[in-house]
Amino acid sequence: MADTQDRVRPGGQTRGEDTRRRILNAALDLFGALGFEATTTRHLAERAGVNLPAIQYYFGSKEGLYRAVIQQIVDRITAEAAPVAARVATALAGKPPRQDLLDLLFALTDVLVALILDETLADRDSCRRFFARIEIEQGPAIDALHDCVASHLLGPATVLIGRLMDRPPEDEQVRMQMVALMGLAKAFGCWGSDRVLGWHSADPARIRAVQQLLRQHAAAIFRQQDPQH
């Protein structure tokens, strides 16, 4: 049980962090490829190169490990999106001009595109598989991920769109516009989009091009709906 004793030996904290990271990476990959139910702790231990007790030591159970994978994604989304969501909340406390509302909406879509397409992440492909899997398989702890996305991306976008349309955020037309706009960004994260576009990678120039495309769509939609036009 060497893996479970790492943190009590000199240098053990570093080895323990490495063991935990390897287990998380293996879990993200296998949960995405096989799903929660089909992934066994033996699969996970073999992929991570650890013994079975290490999973229980670090995460308590397979569900605990799944929750840790979710939390890792939540932390990443929060780090990128929360500052923009805070700017939106501050702006909406007053009566910002229409262009400021559009600029804040652009900032949200920029963050979403970057999160979806960022290839500097070593686990990007595993994340894509994981997100595709949870679309069809509602596993434990998914609510934490949904709540994070709603709080930092979808919720602020909905309120901004409501202001731009001069409607309350709970209005169905407002929510439909939000889903349509955010869905455009999400489409670029689908496996089939790479094949259609002939992309083997999404370099920074391509990320900027997608961000600009969403900005153009949003500007065209909401400038047409400007009561002053």
Secondary structure by P-SEA (a helix, b strand, c coil): ccccccccccaaaaaaaaaaaaaaaaaaaaaaacccccccaaaaaaaacccccccccccccaaaaaaaaaaaaaaaaaaccaaaaaaaaaaacccccaaaaaaaaaaaaaaaaaaaccccccaaaaaaaaaaaaaccccccaaaaaaaaaaccaaaaaaaaaaaaccccccaaaaaaaaaaaaaaaaaacaaaaaaaccccccaaaaaaaaaaaaaaaaaaaaaacccc
